[in-house]
Amino acid sequence: MKYRQLADTGVFVSELCLGAMTFGGEGQWKVIGGLDEKTVDGIVARALDAGVNFVDTANVYSIGQSETLLGKALEGRRHQVMLATKVRGRMGKGANQVGLSRLHILEAVEASLTRLRTDYIDLYQIHRFDPLTNLEDTLRTLDGLVRAGKVRYIGCSNLVAWQVMKALAISREQRLERFRCTQSYYSLVGRELEREMIPLLKDQGIGLLVWSPLAGGFLSGKFTRDSIDETARRAKFDFPPVDKERGFAILDVMRTAAANHGASVAQVALAWLLTHDLVTSVIIGVRRLSQLEDNLKAVELTLSPDELRALDEVSLLAPEYPAWMDVLPSDRRPGEERRW
């Protein structure tokens, strides 16, 4: 296992992060995972033994069940991991049991600490933007949690570029703890992050944690133009959205690269993401130990320049304004490349 620095924190996390969305099975999460305590214990133990030191969950996953199972699985090994969770989603029927108000965050963090069986959270992330709450209130509350020692670092997830930049500006102006990373969707069939967010992250020195690197299983190798694995999660929960015709063309190139290395299609998907220095860690969610073993091998896969070029060409986004202005030669420096 290799490790990368989380922004400018001086903290190093494994290139692969174990995602706990599959832990537990309440409500909609039953389709995604439904894993029981024994299975969770085995997956967590194997991941840590393989060098994974980064685990991510959220309070809404199975309505707290994921955090509870993860807390039990980490008993005696809590000190070995960078533990991340999130706040924002609805955790009850009450009017204020949702959002990023000071009221909800303070209630939610205490509940998460209890479920996770810990007295601090290494990375506490807002799960989505909350348009109803003053952003400064949210950031002041998170800053207070850091000062109180209940949270080490803060991050965000699923925000657009202007929302991240607004938060960074408020933190800078008010001298508050700032977001050190964003957790965002990014994959070979979902490269929209390259339009606005990735340039922002590069400019501001923010880390990138990638969720759904296999596009909800579409890039697992189980899907072709002619057949669908009915046991796969995406067969029951078609998310995140994928342009399937374009996706199958990308899969054709991925299968060629996989065959060249005797690797799986999933390993190619993960290895492509790890070629980007801006990516801090890629979150893998598994339902079986065999899936975990396969994903772990991705860190050993080195794609050739020709393979990377082919993958980039087949998956590249069509330029949108004002990006297509960049192709004009008038202001390009010699040798300047526009990969991102």
C-alpha positions as CSV (number, residue, x, y, z in Angstrom):
1,M,0.0,0.0,0.0
2,K,1.2,3.5,-0.8
3,Y,0.2,6.7,1.1
4,R,-0.5,10.2,0.0
5,Q,-0.6,13.5,2.0
6,L,-4.0,14.9,2.8
7,A,-3.6,18.5,1.4
8,D,-1.2,20.4,3.7
9,T,-2.1,18.6,6.9
10,G,1.1,16.5,7.1
11,V,-1.2,13.5,7.6
12,F,-0.7,10.6,5.2
13,V,-3.6,8.3,4.2
14,S,-3.6,5.1,2.1
15,E,-4.3,5.5,-1.6
16,L,-7.3,3.3,-1.1
17,C,-9.9,4.2,1.5
18,L,-12.4,1.6,2.8
19,G,-15.9,3.0,2.3
20,A,-18.5,1.8,4.8
21,M,-21.7,2.5,2.8
22,T,-22.3,-1.2,2.4
23,F,-22.2,-1.8,6.2
24,G,-25.7,-2.4,7.6
25,G,-29.0,-2.6,5.7
26,E,-31.7,-0.2,6.8
27,G,-34.1,1.4,4.2
28,Q,-32.5,2.1,0.8
29,W,-29.1,0.9,2.0
30,K,-30.3,-2.7,2.0
31,V,-29.9,-2.6,-1.8
32,I,-26.4,-1.1,-1.6
33,G,-25.0,-3.4,1.0
34,G,-26.8,-5.1,3.8
35,L,-23.6,-6.4,5.4
36,D,-23.9,-7.9,8.9
37,E,-21.5,-7.6,11.8
38,K,-19.5,-10.8,11.1
39,T,-18.9,-9.8,7.4
40,V,-18.0,-6.2,8.3
41,D,-15.5,-7.4,10.9
42,G,-13.8,-9.6,8.3
43,I,-13.6,-6.8,5.6
44,V,-12.3,-4.2,8.0
45,A,-9.7,-6.5,9.5
46,R,-8.4,-7.5,6.0
47,A,-8.3,-3.9,4.8
48,L,-6.3,-2.8,7.8
49,D,-3.9,-5.8,7.5
50,A,-3.3,-4.8,3.8
51,G,-2.2,-1.3,4.9
52,V,-5.4,0.6,4.5
53,N,-5.4,3.3,7.2
54,F,-8.3,5.4,6.0
55,V,-12.0,4.5,6.5
56,D,-15.0,6.6,5.5
57,T,-18.6,6.4,6.6
58,A,-21.6,8.8,7.2
59,N,-24.3,9.0,9.8
60,V,-27.0,8.5,7.3
61,Y,-25.7,5.2,6.0
62,S,-28.3,2.7,7.2
63,I,-29.5,5.4,9.6
64,G,-26.5,5.1,11.9
65,Q,-26.0,1.3,11.5
66,S,-22.9,1.7,9.4
67,E,-21.2,3.8,12.1
68,T,-22.2,1.3,14.8
69,L,-20.8,-1.7,12.9
70,L,-17.7,0.2,12.0
71,G,-17.1,1.3,15.6
72,K,-17.3,-2.4,16.7
73,A,-15.0,-3.6,14.0
74,L,-12.4,-1.0,14.9
75,E,-12.3,-1.9,18.6
76,G,-8.7,-2.2,19.6
77,R,-7.5,-0.8,16.3
78,R,-9.0,2.7,16.3
79,H,-5.5,4.2,16.6
80,Q,-4.5,2.6,13.3
81,V,-7.0,4.5,11.1
82,M,-7.9,8.0,9.9
83,L,-11.6,7.8,10.6
84,A,-14.0,9.9,8.5
85,T,-17.7,10.5,8.7
86,K,-20.3,13.0,7.5
87,V,-23.2,15.2,8.7
88,R,-26.1,16.8,6.8
89,G,-28.7,14.1,6.0
90,R,-31.9,13.4,7.9
91,M,-31.5,11.4,11.0
92,G,-35.0,11.4,12.4
93,K,-38.5,12.8,11.8
94,G,-38.0,16.0,13.7
95,A,-38.0,19.3,11.9
96,N,-34.4,20.0,12.9
97,Q,-32.9,16.5,12.5
98,V,-31.4,17.4,9.1
99,G,-29.2,20.1,7.6
100,L,-26.1,22.0,8.7
101,S,-27.5,24.2,11.5
102,R,-25.5,24.6,14.7
103,L,-28.3,22.7,16.4
104,H,-28.2,19.7,14.1
105,I,-24.4,19.5,13.8
106,L,-23.9,19.5,17.6
107,E,-26.5,16.8,18.1
108,A,-25.2,14.7,15.1
109,V,-21.5,14.8,16.1
110,E,-22.3,13.5,19.6
111,A,-24.4,10.7,18.2
112,S,-21.7,9.7,15.7
113,L,-19.0,9.7,18.4
114,T,-21.2,7.3,20.5
115,R,-21.9,5.0,17.6
116,L,-18.3,4.9,16.4
117,R,-17.1,4.3,20.0
118,T,-14.5,7.0,19.9
119,D,-13.9,10.4,21.5
120,Y,-12.7,12.1,18.3
121,I,-13.3,12.1,14.5
122,D,-10.3,12.5,12.3
123,L,-12.2,14.0,9.3
124,Y,-15.7,15.4,9.7
125,Q,-17.3,16.3,6.4
126,I,-20.5,18.1,5.4
127,H,-22.3,15.6,3.1
128,R,-24.0,18.2,0.9
129,F,-24.6,22.0,0.8
130,D,-27.4,23.4,2.9
131,P,-29.0,26.4,1.2
132,L,-31.2,27.1,4.3
133,T,-28.3,27.6,6.7
134,N,-25.9,30.5,6.9
135,L,-22.6,29.1,5.8
136,E,-20.6,31.1,8.4
137,D,-22.7,29.4,11.1
138,T,-21.9,26.0,9.8
139,L,-18.1,26.8,9.6
140,R,-18.1,28.4,13.1
141,T,-19.7,25.3,14.5
142,L,-17.2,23.0,12.8
143,D,-14.3,25.2,13.9
144,G,-15.6,24.9,17.5
145,L,-15.6,21.1,17.2
146,V,-11.9,21.2,16.1
147,R,-11.0,23.6,19.0
148,A,-12.9,21.3,21.4
149,G,-10.8,18.3,20.2
150,K,-13.8,16.3,19.0
151,V,-12.8,16.7,15.3
152,R,-9.3,16.9,13.9
153,Y,-10.0,18.2,10.3
154,I,-13.0,19.2,8.3
155,G,-14.0,18.5,4.7
156,C,-16.9,18.8,2.3
157,S,-18.7,16.5,-0.1
158,N,-20.8,17.0,-3.2
159,L,-20.4,20.7,-3.4
160,V,-19.9,22.7,-6.6
161,A,-16.8,24.9,-7.1
162,W,-18.3,28.2,-6.1
163,Q,-19.6,26.8,-2.8
164,V,-16.2,25.4,-1.9
165,M,-14.5,28.7,-2.7
166,K,-17.1,30.7,-0.7
167,A,-16.4,28.5,2.3
168,L,-12.7,28.9,1.9
169,A,-13.1,32.6,1.7
170,I,-15.2,32.8,4.8
171,S,-12.7,30.6,6.7
172,R,-9.8,32.8,5.6
173,E,-11.6,36.0,6.5
174,Q,-12.9,34.9,9.9
175,R,-9.8,32.8,10.8
176,L,-11.8,29.6,11.0
177,E,-10.8,26.0,10.3
178,R,-11.0,25.4,6.6
179,F,-12.0,22.5,4.4
180,R,-8.9,20.4,3.7
181,C,-10.6,18.1,1.1
182,T,-13.6,17.4,-0.9
183,Q,-15.2,14.0,-1.4
184,S,-16.6,14.0,-4.9
185,Y,-17.7,11.6,-7.6
186,Y,-15.1,11.0,-10.3
187,S,-14.6,8.1,-12.7
188,L,-13.8,7.2,-16.3
189,V,-17.5,7.6,-17.1
190,G,-18.0,10.6,-14.9
191,R,-15.3,13.3,-15.5
192,E,-17.5,16.4,-14.9
193,L,-15.3,17.3,-11.9
194,E,-12.6,18.4,-14.4
195,R,-14.7,21.4,-15.6
196,E,-14.6,23.6,-12.4
197,M,-13.7,21.7,-9.3
198,I,-10.3,20.2,-10.2
199,P,-8.8,23.5,-11.3
200,L,-10.1,25.0,-8.0
201,L,-8.6,22.1,-5.9
202,K,-5.2,22.6,-7.7
203,D,-5.3,26.3,-7.1
204,Q,-6.3,26.2,-3.4
205,G,-4.3,23.1,-2.4
206,I,-7.4,21.0,-1.4
207,G,-7.3,17.2,-1.3
208,L,-9.6,15.0,-3.4
209,L,-11.3,11.9,-2.1
210,V,-13.0,10.0,-4.9
211,W,-16.3,8.2,-4.2
212,S,-17.9,5.6,-6.6
213,P,-14.7,5.1,-8.7
214,L,-16.5,2.2,-10.4
215,A,-19.6,4.3,-11.2
216,G,-21.8,2.3,-8.9
217,G,-20.5,-1.0,-10.4
218,F,-20.8,0.0,-14.0
219,L,-17.0,-0.3,-14.4
220,S,-16.7,-3.5,-12.4
221,G,-16.6,-5.6,-15.6
222,K,-20.0,-7.2,-14.9
223,F,-21.9,-5.1,-17.5
224,T,-21.7,-5.4,-21.3
225,R,-23.9,-4.3,-24.2
226,D,-25.5,-7.7,-24.2
227,S,-25.7,-8.7,-20.6
228,I,-26.3,-7.4,-17.1
229,D,-25.4,-9.0,-13.8
230,E,-28.7,-9.2,-12.1
231,T,-27.0,-9.7,-8.7
232,A,-25.0,-6.4,-9.0
233,R,-26.1,-3.4,-7.1
234,R,-26.5,-1.2,-10.2
235,A,-29.0,-3.7,-11.6
236,K,-31.3,-2.7,-8.7
237,F,-30.1,0.9,-8.0
238,D,-29.0,2.6,-11.2
239,F,-26.8,5.3,-9.7
240,P,-24.8,7.4,-10.3
241,P,-26.2,8.4,-13.8
242,V,-24.1,7.0,-16.7
243,D,-24.4,7.6,-20.4
244,K,-24.4,3.9,-21.1
245,E,-23.5,3.9,-24.8
246,R,-20.5,6.1,-24.2
247,G,-19.8,4.0,-21.1
248,F,-19.6,0.8,-23.1
249,A,-17.1,2.4,-25.5
250,I,-15.0,3.3,-22.5
251,L,-15.3,-0.3,-21.2
252,D,-14.0,-1.7,-24.5
253,V,-10.8,0.2,-24.0
254,M,-10.6,-0.7,-20.4
255,R,-11.0,-4.4,-21.2
256,T,-8.0,-4.2,-23.6
257,A,-5.9,-2.6,-20.9
258,A,-7.0,-5.2,-18.4
259,A,-6.1,-8.1,-20.7
260,N,-2.7,-6.6,-21.3
261,H,-1.9,-6.8,-17.6
262,G,-3.9,-9.9,-16.6
263,A,-5.9,-7.5,-14.4
264,S,-9.6,-6.9,-13.8
265,V,-11.6,-4.0,-15.4
266,A,-12.2,-2.7,-11.9
267,Q,-8.4,-2.5,-11.2
268,V,-8.0,-0.5,-14.4
269,A,-10.7,2.0,-13.3
270,L,-9.0,2.4,-9.9
271,A,-5.4,2.6,-11.4
272,W,-6.5,5.3,-13.8
273,L,-7.6,7.5,-11.0
274,L,-4.4,6.9,-9.0
275,T,-2.4,8.3,-11.9
276,H,-3.6,11.7,-11.0
277,D,-1.5,13.4,-8.4
278,L,-4.4,15.5,-7.2
279,V,-6.3,12.4,-6.1
280,T,-5.6,11.9,-2.4
281,S,-7.4,8.6,-1.9
282,V,-10.0,6.5,-3.8
283,I,-12.9,5.1,-1.7
284,I,-13.7,1.5,-2.4
285,G,-17.0,0.0,-1.2
286,V,-17.3,-3.8,-1.2
287,R,-19.8,-6.5,-0.2
288,R,-17.4,-9.4,-0.3
289,L,-13.8,-10.2,0.7
290,S,-13.1,-11.2,-2.9
291,Q,-14.0,-7.8,-4.2
292,L,-11.7,-6.2,-1.6
293,E,-8.9,-8.5,-2.6
294,D,-9.4,-7.5,-6.3
295,N,-9.5,-3.8,-5.5
296,L,-6.4,-3.9,-3.3
297,K,-4.4,-5.1,-6.3
298,A,-5.1,-1.9,-8.2
299,V,-2.2,-0.1,-6.4
300,E,0.2,-2.5,-8.1
301,L,-1.1,-1.8,-11.6
302,T,0.9,0.6,-13.7
303,L,-0.8,1.6,-17.0
304,S,1.4,2.4,-19.9
305,P,1.5,5.8,-21.6
306,D,-0.4,4.4,-24.6
307,E,-3.1,2.9,-22.4
308,L,-3.5,6.1,-20.5
309,R,-3.7,8.0,-23.8
310,A,-6.4,5.6,-25.1
311,L,-8.4,5.8,-21.9
312,D,-8.2,9.6,-21.9
313,E,-9.3,9.9,-25.5
314,V,-12.3,7.7,-25.2
315,S,-13.5,9.3,-22.0
316,L,-12.6,12.9,-22.4
317,L,-15.4,15.5,-21.9
318,A,-16.6,17.6,-24.8
319,P,-15.3,21.1,-24.1
320,E,-18.0,23.6,-22.9
321,Y,-17.8,27.4,-22.8
322,P,-15.5,29.0,-21.7
323,A,-13.2,25.9,-21.8
324,W,-13.3,25.7,-25.6
325,M,-11.6,29.2,-25.7
326,D,-8.5,27.4,-24.3
327,V,-8.0,25.6,-27.6
328,L,-7.3,28.9,-29.4
329,P,-3.6,29.2,-30.1
330,S,-3.3,32.9,-29.4
331,D,-2.6,32.5,-25.7
332,R,-1.2,29.0,-25.4
333,R,2.4,28.6,-24.3
334,P,4.6,26.2,-26.1
335,G,4.1,22.7,-24.9
336,E,1.2,23.6,-22.6
337,E,-1.1,20.7,-22.0
338,R,-4.8,20.7,-21.2
339,R,-5.3,17.3,-19.6
340,W,-7.5,18.5,-16.7
